[in-house]
């Protein structure tokens, strides 16, 4: 069984370690550089799908550019925060 209080990792390792990390019930996920989740390109879209498959109680997105090009990018960030809506 894995025991820790904080896990600091990258987008790439979250995708690679999905089998292990996906089995953990997370209290909170803080995503730095959340602007990397804004568009629907293949790698970015797959990272968002992987993160949405995790059991996470609370999500916090950190980004300096929430609205850079269009409203669709903002929608992708909001959809990551509340995919059930």
Phi and psi restraints in degrees (range 20) as a CNS / XPLOR table:
assign (resid 1 and name C) (resid 2 and name N)
       (resid 2 and name CA) (resid 2 and name C) 1.0 -87.5 20.0 2
assign (resid 2 and name N) (resid 2 and name CA)
       (resid 2 and name C) (resid 3 and name N) 1.0 131.3 20.0 2
assign (resid 2 and name C) (resid 3 and name N)
       (resid 3 and name CA) (resid 3 and name C) 1.0 -131.0 20.0 2
assign (resid 3 and name N) (resid 3 and name CA)
       (resid 3 and name C) (resid 4 and name N) 1.0 123.8 20.0 2
assign (resid 3 and name C) (resid 4 and name N)
       (resid 4 and name CA) (resid 4 and name C) 1.0 -165.6 20.0 2
assign (resid 4 and name N) (resid 4 and name CA)
       (resid 4 and name C) (resid 5 and name N) 1.0 162.4 20.0 2
assign (resid 4 and name C) (resid 5 and name N)
       (resid 5 and name CA) (resid 5 and name C) 1.0 -95.4 20.0 2
assign (resid 5 and name N) (resid 5 and name CA)
       (resid 5 and name C) (resid 6 and name N) 1.0 -35.0 20.0 2
assign (resid 5 and name C) (resid 6 and name N)
       (resid 6 and name CA) (resid 6 and name C) 1.0 -138.0 20.0 2
assign (resid 6 and name N) (resid 6 and name CA)
       (resid 6 and name C) (resid 7 and name N) 1.0 139.1 20.0 2
assign (resid 6 and name C) (resid 7 and name N)
       (resid 7 and name CA) (resid 7 and name C) 1.0 -123.1 20.0 2
assign (resid 7 and name N) (resid 7 and name CA)
       (resid 7 and name C) (resid 8 and name N) 1.0 121.2 20.0 2
assign (resid 7 and name C) (resid 8 and name N)
       (resid 8 and name CA) (resid 8 and name C) 1.0 -108.0 20.0 2
assign (resid 8 and name N) (resid 8 and name CA)
       (resid 8 and name C) (resid 9 and name N) 1.0 118.5 20.0 2
assign (resid 8 and name C) (resid 9 and name N)
       (resid 9 and name CA) (resid 9 and name C) 1.0 -145.5 20.0 2
assign (resid 9 and name N) (resid 9 and name CA)
       (resid 9 and name C) (resid 10 and name N) 1.0 -177.6 20.0 2
assign (resid 9 and name C) (resid 10 and name N)
       (resid 10 and name CA) (resid 10 and name C) 1.0 -111.6 20.0 2
assign (resid 10 and name N) (resid 10 and name CA)
       (resid 10 and name C) (resid 11 and name N) 1.0 167.7 20.0 2
assign (resid 10 and name C) (resid 11 and name N)
       (resid 11 and name CA) (resid 11 and name C) 1.0 -59.2 20.0 2
assign (resid 11 and name N) (resid 11 and name CA)
       (resid 11 and name C) (resid 12 and name N) 1.0 -40.1 20.0 2
assign (resid 11 and name C) (resid 12 and name N)
       (resid 12 and name CA) (resid 12 and name C) 1.0 -64.6 20.0 2
assign (resid 12 and name N) (resid 12 and name CA)
       (resid 12 and name C) (resid 13 and name N) 1.0 -43.7 20.0 2
assign (resid 12 and name C) (resid 13 and name N)
       (resid 13 and name CA) (resid 13 and name C) 1.0 -71.1 20.0 2
assign (resid 13 and name N) (resid 13 and name CA)
       (resid 13 and name C) (resid 14 and name N) 1.0 -29.0 20.0 2
assign (resid 13 and name C) (resid 14 and name N)
       (resid 14 and name CA) (resid 14 and name C) 1.0 -61.7 20.0 2
assign (resid 14 and name N) (resid 14 and name CA)
       (resid 14 and name C) (resid 15 and name N) 1.0 -38.1 20.0 2
assign (resid 14 and name C) (resid 15 and name N)
       (resid 15 and name CA) (resid 15 and name C) 1.0 -73.3 20.0 2
assign (resid 15 and name N) (resid 15 and name CA)
       (resid 15 and name C) (resid 16 and name N) 1.0 -43.5 20.0 2
assign (resid 15 and name C) (resid 16 and name N)
       (resid 16 and name CA) (resid 16 and name C) 1.0 -67.4 20.0 2
assign (resid 16 and name N) (resid 16 and name CA)
       (resid 16 and name C) (resid 17 and name N) 1.0 -41.6 20.0 2
assign (resid 16 and name C) (resid 17 and name N)
       (resid 17 and name CA) (resid 17 and name C) 1.0 -93.8 20.0 2
assign (resid 17 and name N) (resid 17 and name CA)
       (resid 17 and name C) (resid 18 and name N) 1.0 27.3 20.0 2
assign (resid 17 and name C) (resid 18 and name N)
       (resid 18 and name CA) (resid 18 and name C) 1.0 -58.2 20.0 2
assign (resid 18 and name N) (resid 18 and name CA)
       (resid 18 and name C) (resid 19 and name N) 1.0 -37.8 20.0 2
assign (resid 18 and name C) (resid 19 and name N)
       (resid 19 and name CA) (resid 19 and name C) 1.0 -62.7 20.0 2
assign (resid 19 and name N) (resid 19 and name CA)
       (resid 19 and name C) (resid 20 and name N) 1.0 -42.2 20.0 2
assign (resid 19 and name C) (resid 20 and name N)
       (resid 20 and name CA) (resid 20 and name C) 1.0 -78.7 20.0 2
assign (resid 20 and name N) (resid 20 and name CA)
       (resid 20 and name C) (resid 21 and name N) 1.0 -51.3 20.0 2
assign (resid 20 and name C) (resid 21 and name N)
       (resid 21 and name CA) (resid 21 and name C) 1.0 -69.3 20.0 2
assign (resid 21 and name N) (resid 21 and name CA)
       (resid 21 and name C) (resid 22 and name N) 1.0 -30.4 20.0 2
assign (resid 21 and name C) (resid 22 and name N)
       (resid 22 and name CA) (resid 22 and name C) 1.0 -70.1 20.0 2
assign (resid 22 and name N) (resid 22 and name CA)
       (resid 22 and name C) (resid 23 and name N) 1.0 -17.2 20.0 2
assign (resid 22 and name C) (resid 23 and name N)
       (resid 23 and name CA) (resid 23 and name C) 1.0 -85.7 20.0 2
assign (resid 23 and name N) (resid 23 and name CA)
       (resid 23 and name C) (resid 24 and name N) 1.0 -5.3 20.0 2
assign (resid 23 and name C) (resid 24 and name N)
       (resid 24 and name CA) (resid 24 and name C) 1.0 -94.2 20.0 2
assign (resid 24 and name N) (resid 24 and name CA)
       (resid 24 and name C) (resid 25 and name N) 1.0 139.0 20.0 2
assign (resid 24 and name C) (resid 25 and name N)
       (resid 25 and name CA) (resid 25 and name C) 1.0 -89.7 20.0 2
assign (resid 25 and name N) (resid 25 and name CA)
       (resid 25 and name C) (resid 26 and name N) 1.0 108.0 20.0 2
assign (resid 25 and name C) (resid 26 and name N)
       (resid 26 and name CA) (resid 26 and name C) 1.0 -86.8 20.0 2
assign (resid 26 and name N) (resid 26 and name CA)
       (resid 26 and name C) (resid 27 and name N) 1.0 136.6 20.0 2
assign (resid 26 and name C) (resid 27 and name N)
       (resid 27 and name CA) (resid 27 and name C) 1.0 -78.6 20.0 2
assign (resid 27 and name N) (resid 27 and name CA)
       (resid 27 and name C) (resid 28 and name N) 1.0 -39.2 20.0 2
assign (resid 27 and name C) (resid 28 and name N)
       (resid 28 and name CA) (resid 28 and name C) 1.0 -152.0 20.0 2
assign (resid 28 and name N) (resid 28 and name CA)
       (resid 28 and name C) (resid 29 and name N) 1.0 142.7 20.0 2
assign (resid 28 and name C) (resid 29 and name N)
       (resid 29 and name CA) (resid 29 and name C) 1.0 -123.9 20.0 2
assign (resid 29 and name N) (resid 29 and name CA)
       (resid 29 and name C) (resid 30 and name N) 1.0 123.8 20.0 2
assign (resid 29 and name C) (resid 30 and name N)
       (resid 30 and name CA) (resid 30 and name C) 1.0 -110.0 20.0 2
assign (resid 30 and name N) (resid 30 and name CA)
       (resid 30 and name C) (resid 31 and name N) 1.0 119.4 20.0 2
assign (resid 30 and name C) (resid 31 and name N)
       (resid 31 and name CA) (resid 31 and name C) 1.0 -105.7 20.0 2
assign (resid 31 and name N) (resid 31 and name CA)
       (resid 31 and name C) (resid 32 and name N) 1.0 109.6 20.0 2
assign (resid 31 and name C) (resid 32 and name N)
       (resid 32 and name CA) (resid 32 and name C) 1.0 -83.9 20.0 2
assign (resid 32 and name N) (resid 32 and name CA)
       (resid 32 and name C) (resid 33 and name N) 1.0 153.4 20.0 2
assign (resid 32 and name C) (resid 33 and name N)
       (resid 33 and name CA) (resid 33 and name C) 1.0 55.4 20.0 2
assign (resid 33 and name N) (resid 33 and name CA)
       (resid 33 and name C) (resid 34 and name N) 1.0 46.1 20.0 2
assign (resid 33 and name C) (resid 34 and name N)
       (resid 34 and name CA) (resid 34 and name C) 1.0 -61.9 20.0 2
assign (resid 34 and name N) (resid 34 and name CA)
       (resid 34 and name C) (resid 35 and name N) 1.0 -18.0 20.0 2
assign (resid 34 and name C) (resid 35 and name N)
       (resid 35 and name CA) (resid 35 and name C) 1.0 -60.4 20.0 2
assign (resid 35 and name N) (resid 35 and name CA)
       (resid 35 and name C) (resid 36 and name N) 1.0 -18.2 20.0 2
assign (resid 35 and name C) (resid 36 and name N)
       (resid 36 and name CA) (resid 36 and name C) 1.0 -69.9 20.0 2
assign (resid 36 and name N) (resid 36 and name CA)
       (resid 36 and name C) (resid 37 and name N) 1.0 -13.7 20.0 2
assign (resid 36 and name C) (resid 37 and name N)
       (resid 37 and name CA) (resid 37 and name C) 1.0 -96.2 20.0 2
assign (resid 37 and name N) (resid 37 and name CA)
       (resid 37 and name C) (resid 38 and name N) 1.0 1.2 20.0 2
assign (resid 37 and name C) (resid 38 and name N)
       (resid 38 and name CA) (resid 38 and name C) 1.0 -72.7 20.0 2
assign (resid 38 and name N) (resid 38 and name CA)
       (resid 38 and name C) (resid 39 and name N) 1.0 -35.3 20.0 2
assign (resid 38 and name C) (resid 39 and name N)
       (resid 39 and name CA) (resid 39 and name C) 1.0 -104.9 20.0 2
assign (resid 39 and name N) (resid 39 and name CA)
       (resid 39 and name C) (resid 40 and name N) 1.0 174.2 20.0 2
assign (resid 39 and name C) (resid 40 and name N)
       (resid 40 and name CA) (resid 40 and name C) 1.0 -103.1 20.0 2
assign (resid 40 and name N) (resid 40 and name CA)
       (resid 40 and name C) (resid 41 and name N) 1.0 22.5 20.0 2
assign (resid 40 and name C) (resid 41 and name N)
       (resid 41 and name CA) (resid 41 and name C) 1.0 -63.0 20.0 2
assign (resid 41 and name N) (resid 41 and name CA)
       (resid 41 and name C) (resid 42 and name N) 1.0 159.0 20.0 2
assign (resid 41 and name C) (resid 42 and name N)
       (resid 42 and name CA) (resid 42 and name C) 1.0 -54.8 20.0 2
assign (resid 42 and name N) (resid 42 and name CA)
       (resid 42 and name C) (resid 43 and name N) 1.0 -53.1 20.0 2
assign (resid 42 and name C) (resid 43 and name N)
       (resid 43 and name CA) (resid 43 and name C) 1.0 -65.4 20.0 2
assign (resid 43 and name N) (resid 43 and name CA)
       (resid 43 and name C) (resid 44 and name N) 1.0 -44.1 20.0 2
assign (resid 43 and name C) (resid 44 and name N)
       (resid 44 and name CA) (resid 44 and name C) 1.0 -66.1 20.0 2
assign (resid 44 and name N) (resid 44 and name CA)
       (resid 44 and name C) (resid 45 and name N) 1.0 -44.7 20.0 2
assign (resid 44 and name C) (resid 45 and name N)
       (resid 45 and name CA) (resid 45 and name C) 1.0 -61.9 20.0 2
assign (resid 45 and name N) (resid 45 and name CA)
       (resid 45 and name C) (resid 46 and name N) 1.0 -38.4 20.0 2
assign (resid 45 and name C) (resid 46 and name N)
       (resid 46 and name CA) (resid 46 and name C) 1.0 -69.5 20.0 2
assign (resid 46 and name N) (resid 46 and name CA)
       (resid 46 and name C) (resid 47 and name N) 1.0 -35.8 20.0 2
assign (resid 46 and name C) (resid 47 and name N)
       (resid 47 and name CA) (resid 47 and name C) 1.0 -62.7 20.0 2
assign (resid 47 and name N) (resid 47 and name CA)
       (resid 47 and name C) (resid 48 and name N) 1.0 -42.2 20.0 2
assign (resid 47 and name C) (resid 48 and name N)
       (resid 48 and name CA) (resid 48 and name C) 1.0 -63.7 20.0 2
assign (resid 48 and name N) (resid 48 and name CA)
       (resid 48 and name C) (resid 49 and name N) 1.0 -41.2 20.0 2
assign (resid 48 and name C) (resid 49 and name N)
       (resid 49 and name CA) (resid 49 and name C) 1.0 -64.6 20.0 2
assign (resid 49 and name N) (resid 49 and name CA)
       (resid 49 and name C) (resid 50 and name N) 1.0 -40.5 20.0 2
assign (resid 49 and name C) (resid 50 and name N)
       (resid 50 and name CA) (resid 50 and name C) 1.0 -62.7 20.0 2
assign (resid 50 and name N) (resid 50 and name CA)
       (resid 50 and name C) (resid 51 and name N) 1.0 -48.0 20.0 2
assign (resid 50 and name C) (resid 51 and name N)
       (resid 51 and name CA) (resid 51 and name C) 1.0 -63.3 20.0 2
assign (resid 51 and name N) (resid 51 and name CA)
       (resid 51 and name C) (resid 52 and name N) 1.0 -36.5 20.0 2
assign (resid 51 and name C) (resid 52 and name N)
       (resid 52 and name CA) (resid 52 and name C) 1.0 -69.4 20.0 2
assign (resid 52 and name N) (resid 52 and name CA)
       (resid 52 and name C) (resid 53 and name N) 1.0 -20.5 20.0 2
assign (resid 52 and name C) (resid 53 and name N)
       (resid 53 and name CA) (resid 53 and name C) 1.0 -80.1 20.0 2
assign (resid 53 and name N) (resid 53 and name CA)
       (resid 53 and name C) (resid 54 and name N) 1.0 -13.5 20.0 2
assign (resid 53 and name C) (resid 54 and name N)
       (resid 54 and name CA) (resid 54 and name C) 1.0 -77.1 20.0 2
assign (resid 54 and name N) (resid 54 and name CA)
       (resid 54 and name C) (resid 55 and name N) 1.0 153.3 20.0 2
assign (resid 54 and name C) (resid 55 and name N)
       (resid 55 and name CA) (resid 55 and name C) 1.0 -88.2 20.0 2
assign (resid 55 and name N) (resid 55 and name CA)
       (resid 55 and name C) (resid 56 and name N) 1.0 104.0 20.0 2
assign (resid 55 and name C) (resid 56 and name N)
       (resid 56 and name CA) (resid 56 and name C) 1.0 -130.2 20.0 2
assign (resid 56 and name N) (resid 56 and name CA)
       (resid 56 and name C) (resid 57 and name N) 1.0 124.8 20.0 2
assign (resid 56 and name C) (resid 57 and name N)
       (resid 57 and name CA) (resid 57 and name C) 1.0 -74.3 20.0 2
assign (resid 57 and name N) (resid 57 and name CA)
       (resid 57 and name C) (resid 58 and name N) 1.0 -39.5 20.0 2
assign (resid 57 and name C) (resid 58 and name N)
       (resid 58 and name CA) (resid 58 and name C) 1.0 -141.1 20.0 2
assign (resid 58 and name N) (resid 58 and name CA)
       (resid 58 and name C) (resid 59 and name N) 1.0 134.8 20.0 2
assign (resid 58 and name C) (resid 59 and name N)
       (resid 59 and name CA) (resid 59 and name C) 1.0 -123.3 20.0 2
assign (resid 59 and name N) (resid 59 and name CA)
       (resid 59 and name C) (resid 60 and name N) 1.0 138.6 20.0 2
assign (resid 59 and name C) (resid 60 and name N)
       (resid 60 and name CA) (resid 60 and name C) 1.0 -130.4 20.0 2
assign (resid 60 and name N) (resid 60 and name CA)
       (resid 60 and name C) (resid 61 and name N) 1.0 126.1 20.0 2
assign (resid 60 and name C) (resid 61 and name N)
       (resid 61 and name CA) (resid 61 and name C) 1.0 -105.3 20.0 2
assign (resid 61 and name N) (resid 61 and name CA)
       (resid 61 and name C) (resid 62 and name N) 1.0 131.6 20.0 2
assign (resid 61 and name C) (resid 62 and name N)
       (resid 62 and name CA) (resid 62 and name C) 1.0 -113.0 20.0 2
assign (resid 62 and name N) (resid 62 and name CA)
       (resid 62 and name C) (resid 63 and name N) 1.0 122.3 20.0 2
assign (resid 62 and name C) (resid 63 and name N)
       (resid 63 and name CA) (resid 63 and name C) 1.0 -156.4 20.0 2
assign (resid 63 and name N) (resid 63 and name CA)
       (resid 63 and name C) (resid 64 and name N) 1.0 146.9 20.0 2
assign (resid 63 and name C) (resid 64 and name N)
       (resid 64 and name CA) (resid 64 and name C) 1.0 -91.8 20.0 2
assign (resid 64 and name N) (resid 64 and name CA)
       (resid 64 and name C) (resid 65 and name N) 1.0 -10.1 20.0 2
assign (resid 64 and name C) (resid 65 and name N)
       (resid 65 and name CA) (resid 65 and name C) 1.0 -135.2 20.0 2
assign (resid 65 and name N) (resid 65 and name CA)
       (resid 65 and name C) (resid 66 and name N) 1.0 69.5 20.0 2
assign (resid 65 and name C) (resid 66 and name N)
       (resid 66 and name CA) (resid 66 and name C) 1.0 -67.6 20.0 2
assign (resid 66 and name N) (resid 66 and name CA)
       (resid 66 and name C) (resid 67 and name N) 1.0 -31.6 20.0 2
assign (resid 66 and name C) (resid 67 and name N)
       (resid 67 and name CA) (resid 67 and name C) 1.0 -126.5 20.0 2
assign (resid 67 and name N) (resid 67 and name CA)
       (resid 67 and name C) (resid 68 and name N) 1.0 92.5 20.0 2
assign (resid 67 and name C) (resid 68 and name N)
       (resid 68 and name CA) (resid 68 and name C) 1.0 -104.4 20.0 2
assign (resid 68 and name N) (resid 68 and name CA)
       (resid 68 and name C) (resid 69 and name N) 1.0 -46.2 20.0 2
assign (resid 68 and name C) (resid 69 and name N)
       (resid 69 and name CA) (resid 69 and name C) 1.0 -118.0 20.0 2
assign (resid 69 and name N) (resid 69 and name CA)
       (resid 69 and name C) (resid 70 and name N) 1.0 -44.6 20.0 2
assign (resid 69 and name C) (resid 70 and name N)
       (resid 70 and name CA) (resid 70 and name C) 1.0 -157.9 20.0 2
assign (resid 70 and name N) (resid 70 and name CA)
       (resid 70 and name C) (resid 71 and name N) 1.0 169.2 20.0 2
assign (resid 70 and name C) (resid 71 and name N)
       (resid 71 and name CA) (resid 71 and name C) 1.0 -70.5 20.0 2
assign (resid 71 and name N) (resid 71 and name CA)
       (resid 71 and name C) (resid 72 and name N) 1.0 -23.3 20.0 2
assign (resid 71 and name C) (resid 72 and name N)
       (resid 72 and name CA) (resid 72 and name C) 1.0 -61.6 20.0 2
assign (resid 72 and name N) (resid 72 and name CA)
       (resid 72 and name C) (resid 73 and name N) 1.0 -36.8 20.0 2
assign (resid 72 and name C) (resid 73 and name N)
       (resid 73 and name CA) (resid 73 and name C) 1.0 -63.9 20.0 2
assign (resid 73 and name N) (resid 73 and name CA)
       (resid 73 and name C) (resid 74 and name N) 1.0 -41.0 20.0 2
assign (resid 73 and name C) (resid 74 and name N)
       (resid 74 and name CA) (resid 74 and name C) 1.0 -63.5 20.0 2
assign (resid 74 and name N) (resid 74 and name CA)
       (resid 74 and name C) (resid 75 and name N) 1.0 -40.6 20.0 2
assign (resid 74 and name C) (resid 75 and name N)
       (resid 75 and name CA) (resid 75 and name C) 1.0 -59.0 20.0 2
assign (resid 75 and name N) (resid 75 and name CA)
       (resid 75 and name C) (resid 76 and name N) 1.0 -41.1 20.0 2
assign (resid 75 and name C) (resid 76 and name N)
       (resid 76 and name CA) (resid 76 and name C) 1.0 -62.1 20.0 2
assign (resid 76 and name N) (resid 76 and name CA)
       (resid 76 and name C) (resid 77 and name N) 1.0 -39.7 20.0 2
assign (resid 76 and name C) (resid 77 and name N)
       (resid 77 and name CA) (resid 77 and name C) 1.0 -66.5 20.0 2
assign (resid 77 and name N) (resid 77 and name CA)
       (resid 77 and name C) (resid 78 and name N) 1.0 -44.3 20.0 2
assign (resid 77 and name C) (resid 78 and name N)
       (resid 78 and name CA) (resid 78 and name C) 1.0 -65.4 20.0 2
assign (resid 78 and name N) (resid 78 and name CA)
       (resid 78 and name C) (resid 79 and name N) 1.0 -37.2 20.0 2
assign (resid 78 and name C) (resid 79 and name N)
       (resid 79 and name CA) (resid 79 and name C) 1.0 -66.0 20.0 2
assign (resid 79 and name N) (resid 79 and name CA)
       (resid 79 and name C) (resid 80 and name N) 1.0 -33.6 20.0 2
assign (resid 79 and name C) (resid 80 and name N)
       (resid 80 and name CA) (resid 80 and name C) 1.0 -65.9 20.0 2
assign (resid 80 and name N) (resid 80 and name CA)
       (resid 80 and name C) (resid 81 and name N) 1.0 -39.7 20.0 2
assign (resid 80 and name C) (resid 81 and name N)
       (resid 81 and name CA) (resid 81 and name C) 1.0 -68.7 20.0 2
assign (resid 81 and name N) (resid 81 and name CA)
       (resid 81 and name C) (resid 82 and name N) 1.0 -39.7 20.0 2
assign (resid 81 and name C) (resid 82 and name N)
       (resid 82 and name CA) (resid 82 and name C) 1.0 -135.8 20.0 2
assign (resid 82 and name N) (resid 82 and name CA)
       (resid 82 and name C) (resid 83 and name N) 1.0 75.6 20.0 2
assign (resid 82 and name C) (resid 83 and name N)
       (resid 83 and name CA) (resid 83 and name C) 1.0 -66.0 20.0 2
assign (resid 83 and name N) (resid 83 and name CA)
       (resid 83 and name C) (resid 84 and name N) 1.0 -21.4 20.0 2
assign (resid 83 and name C) (resid 84 and name N)
       (resid 84 and name CA) (resid 84 and name C) 1.0 -74.8 20.0 2
assign (resid 84 and name N) (resid 84 and name CA)
       (resid 84 and name C) (resid 85 and name N) 1.0 -11.8 20.0 2
